[in-house]
Amino acid sequence: MPDGAIAHELRLRHHFDSLEQQHEAASLGMWIFLATEVLFFGGLFLAYLVYRLLYPQGFDEASGTLDLFWGATNTVVLITSSLTMALAVAAARDGNRSGTVLFLVVTMLLGVAFLGVKALEYSRKIAEHHVPGAGFTFEGERPDHAEIFFSLYFVMTGLHALHMIVGIGVLAVIAILASRGRFSTDYSTPVEISGLYWHFIDIIWIFLFPLLYLI
Amino acid sequence: MATGKVSRRSYFVVFGVLLALTYVMVQAAMFDLGPWNAVVSLTIATAEAFLVALIFMQLRYSSRLTWLVAGGALVWLILLLSTIGDYLTRNLLEAPPSF
């Protein structure tokens, strides 16, 4: 198939020997980026654990004001989006164009749903004056410690939400490329790489949820 | 490397296990286990993270080099988080009499 052969040539950048090597390099690059992200979020997790240990009461009170229902809902939404992302990658590998686009769109919609719930939670926190700063008020024994909890809450969930927004943007581009037929059975690396990133965001939330809502 | 080695069925199985683990995590948080609440939910979260990395991210079927990078990230994260040991052990011993 001459068309396929030309596309094959175009997809293999000249500094790689083979598509396998190119795929390996791209995948490894994403894993290295994710390793830096692990340490980036790791520092925040450590800060949270230290303050949780130092100020158990204030953190307990502040954590209790978060809505467990919405936190759990978002966890289910993100886990589901990871499944649809994995299915999108599988469809891309099978050369199933419409399946790839469909699953990518569903993944994005679940991402948007997650952000919608987050926006709802944020707006409640704003209405309750639980945003750290001059207007902060908290009905509890230790409002000063609760304020530290909410600082960490907004920074950690905010950075996570930022990653989600970037992820949705990346998936939008990938979905457009997929709909134009850019991927095939022997070239689906971009779908896979963005999948790695998406799953990573899921993993971060898997830890944020118990830390902020449950413990 | 990984070219379709993970079947769709295993994705659905992992999805089901993740949902079940999350359910257990939420239910366990309803009981007051003292410091064990944190241990239980973070252990479950770690198990979920491993499932996502190994199956959804196909780490299990990736090259040794990818394993090295992922393992390296884990080792450095553990090193970072283990500084919590300082705060955990600060009040174990009585302070020596002032001098």
Contacts between the chains, C-beta under 8 A, distances in Angstrom:
chain1	res1	chain2	res2	distance
A	20	B	1	7.2
A	23	B	1	6.9
A	24	B	1	6.0
A	24	B	63	6.2
A	24	B	65	7.7
A	27	B	1	7.1
A	27	B	62	7.0
A	27	B	66	6.5
A	28	B	63	7.7
A	28	B	65	5.9
A	28	B	66	5.9
A	28	B	69	6.6
A	31	B	66	5.3
A	31	B	69	4.5
A	31	B	70	6.1
A	32	B	69	5.5
A	34	B	73	7.0
A	35	B	69	5.6
A	35	B	70	7.3
A	35	B	72	6.3
A	35	B	73	3.6
A	35	B	76	7.7
A	38	B	73	4.4
A	38	B	74	7.7
A	38	B	76	7.7
A	38	B	77	5.3
A	39	B	73	7.2
A	39	B	76	6.0
A	39	B	77	6.5
A	39	B	80	6.5
A	42	B	76	7.9
A	42	B	77	4.7
A	42	B	80	4.9
A	42	B	81	6.5
A	43	B	80	6.8
A	45	B	81	6.9
A	46	B	80	5.9
A	46	B	81	5.6
A	46	B	83	6.7
A	46	B	84	6.6
A	49	B	81	7.3
A	49	B	84	5.3
A	50	B	84	6.5
A	50	B	87	5.6
A	53	B	84	7.2
A	53	B	87	5.1
A	53	B	88	6.9
A	54	B	87	6.9
A	68	B	26	7.2
A	72	B	22	7.1
A	72	B	26	5.5
A	75	B	22	5.5
A	76	B	19	6.7
A	76	B	22	6.8
A	79	B	15	6.7
A	79	B	18	4.8
A	79	B	19	6.4
A	79	B	22	6.9
A	80	B	15	7.4
A	82	B	15	7.8
A	82	B	18	7.9
A	82	B	52	6.2
A	82	B	56	5.4
A	83	B	11	6.0
A	83	B	12	7.3
A	83	B	14	7.9
A	83	B	15	4.4
A	83	B	56	7.7
A	85	B	56	7.4
A	86	B	6	7.8
A	86	B	11	4.8
A	86	B	55	7.9
A	86	B	56	4.8
A	87	B	8	6.7
A	87	B	11	6.4
A	90	B	4	6.9
A	90	B	6	7.7
A	90	B	8	5.8
A	90	B	11	7.3
A	93	B	3	6.5
A	93	B	4	4.9
A	94	B	4	7.4
A	192	B	58	8.0
A	195	B	56	7.8
A	195	B	57	7.5
A	196	B	57	5.5
A	199	B	52	5.4
A	199	B	53	7.4
A	199	B	56	4.8
A	199	B	57	4.8
A	200	B	57	7.6
A	202	B	52	5.9
A	202	B	56	7.8
A	203	B	48	7.9
A	203	B	49	4.7
A	203	B	52	5.4
A	203	B	53	6.8
A	206	B	45	5.2
A	206	B	48	4.9
A	206	B	49	5.6
A	206	B	52	7.2
A	207	B	42	7.5
A	207	B	45	5.1
A	207	B	49	7.0
A	209	B	45	7.6
A	210	B	25	6.0
A	210	B	29	7.4
A	210	B	41	3.8
A	210	B	42	6.3
A	210	B	44	7.5
A	210	B	45	5.2
A	211	B	42	7.7
A	214	B	25	6.8
A	214	B	26	6.9
A	214	B	29	4.0
A	214	B	37	7.4
A	214	B	41	5.1
A	215	B	29	7.4
A	215	B	37	5.8
A	215	B	38	4.8
A	215	B	41	6.1
A	215	B	42	7.9
